[in-house]
Amino acid sequence: MITVGMNYHVIEGKQADFEEKFAGVIDALKAAEGHDSSTLWKDVADDASYLITSEWSSEQAFTDFIRSQAFKDVTTWGKEQILSGRPQHKVYKH
């Protein structure tokens, strides 16, 4: 089991868009093999900063998902329209 922390910073004023689009990401995650659960967190000190924690059966299952077409289908909108920078991912092994 691993936990993945995915940090995102959005363009000011795009917070509601990011939160809405995340619902589609959750649906894709639920269908992914090896995915257990995910939660979206918002930074109280910077309301344009978010963390998604995601539990996976293995690092390979997570890697397979982020390389999948399903992941690309639900995340391509963010690169140019919502995110202010490149997302940062960190894997925490149990």
PyMOL commands that set and color helices and strands:
alter all, ss='L'
color gray80, all
select helices_A, chain A and resi 15-31+59-66+69-81
alter helices_A, ss='H'
color red, helices_A
select strands_A, chain A and resi 2-9+35-42+49-56+88-93
alter strands_A, ss='S'
color yellow, strands_A
deselect
rebuild
show_as cartoon
